[in-house]
């Protein structure tokens, strides 16, 4: 069985949006998966290993992810936060056109973590890695812009955190052959998509299961199942419109 990597975004009970899951809901989801036999693992272990391993990722480094810390500590589940380096100097919201209405209505929910906050999380065992500089649609960029988004973010994270930055999560989960080659050339060892490649063949298009607001436990357990994550399962899910 291939490791299970979940993709969350915000962890807030006051932001009612598909990107936001309350901490108590997340705890029930993780507790169920542990009861089903998944074992907590680091990102590196899920990249190279096999078996019933579980890792949690948070894209965009929303400040509300700090609400997940007690859950992660109680359950022992290990996690990676994918941060955009262009927003971590002052923790401002990411420039994501798709979230413009939310930003106007609820700017505090879209605040992101500063470098100090990211470093503090690393001290508590959370890994921090790259989600590019500015969260663009990578497949639309020129080669030079692509190299900048991937390379500068990796370098900045290494400078700020003091250790190698090995893993990338593509903004919007989007990549193509050119983007994957650029990620490899920028020095990453692996990259996560959303959902990614269900065959598990490509370390630069690793598969994740997105967890969204309002999904019940049975649905999360079903999406996490080995069959639902298989190429055949994904084809069936595609036919049902349930690909992430
Ligand atoms: Zn993102």
Boltz pocket constraint, residues with backbone or C-beta under 6 A from the ligand:
constraints:
  - pocket:
      binder: B
      contacts: [[A, 59], [A, 60], [A, 131], [A, 135], [A, 170], [A, 171], [A, 172]]
      max_distance: 6.0
